[in-house]
Amino acid sequence: MQLDWFSIIIITAVVLVGGYAIVIQILTKKKGIETEAVVTNVRESWDHHGEHATLSYTYSVEFRNEDGETVVTALGGLSDAKKDLEVGDRIVIKYLKDKQEYPIMVRKL
């Protein structure tokens, strides 16, 4: 099977975006600023892929950054699987100073 240029561009874009997400997650784990956050929203949604459907979760968190500013954003990470979190739960997160909108969960308190 031979791919056309459009398919090659789309595949390349997907690989680059996925690679970027992995790099950000690794940097956050290694060099991220650790702080406490509170879960402010839990959203369940069904993702339909043809005949198959998957339940995914989006968690919103609120935390104070290094400068004392309040940040409200979705919890990042490469998985949208259930993390057994509820609104009001306190967790420890890590974030990068220049990528505060992509915090990752370290552990539940």
N, C-alpha and C positions, 0 to 999 in steps of 0.2 A: 504494500500500500504506500502510495506516495502522497506526502502532505503538500498542500498548497501554502502560499506565503502567509495568508491570513491565519491559518491553523498554527503555523510556526510562531507567528507573532503572539498569538493568544497563549500558547504553551509557554513561551519564554516569559511573558508577563506574569503568568501564574507562578512559575518557578521563582522569579525575582521577588515577588511579593511574599511568597512563603519563606524564602531565604531571609528576607529582611525581618519578618516576624520572629524567626528563630534567633537571629542575631540580637534583636532587641531583648528578647526573653533571656538569653544567656548573659548579656551585659547587665540586665536588671538584677539577675540572681547574684552575679559576682560583685558588682559595684554599686548596686542600688542603695538608696537611703531607706533604712528600716523605720517604720512608725506604726502606730496603732490606727485602725480604721473601724468604722461602724457600718454595717450593712444597712442600707436605706431602702432598697427595693429588690425583690426577687421576681423575675419574669420568666414564665415557662412559655415556650412556643413549639409548635409542631413544624418541622421542616419536611416537606413532601418532595420526594425524589422518585418520580414515576409511581410505581405501586407501593413503594416503601415510605414509611414516615418515621422520623426520629424526633424524640423529645429533647429540646435543648434549653439551657438555662442561661439567663443573663443576670448578673448581680451588680447592683449599683452600690458604691461605697462613698463614704465621706471621710475625709481626713484633713489634718492640718499639715501643710508642707513645712519645709525647713525655714521658710520666711514667715511662718505663722498665718498664712492665708488658708482659707478653707477651700478644698478641692472636692467636687462631686463628679464622679465619673464611673464608667463601667469597669468592673474588675477584669483585667486582661488575662492573658495566658493563651496557650494553644488549644485548650479544651473548653468546650461549652457544656461539659458533663455536670451532673449534679454534684455539688460540693457539700451538701447537707447544711446549708446556711439558711437562717431565717432573719427577717427584718429585726434589727436591734442587736444582732450578734456582734461581738467585738472580735476582730481578727488582727493579725500582724501582717503588714504588706511591705513590699519594697517597691520603690519607684526611682526613675532617673530624673534628675533635676530638670533636664530639658525635654523629658517625655512623661510628664506627670499624668497624662491621660491614659497611660498603660501600666497601672500598678499590677503587681502579681501577688497572690496570696502566699504567705510563708507558713502560717499556722493559725488555728483557731484558739482563742483565749478561753 
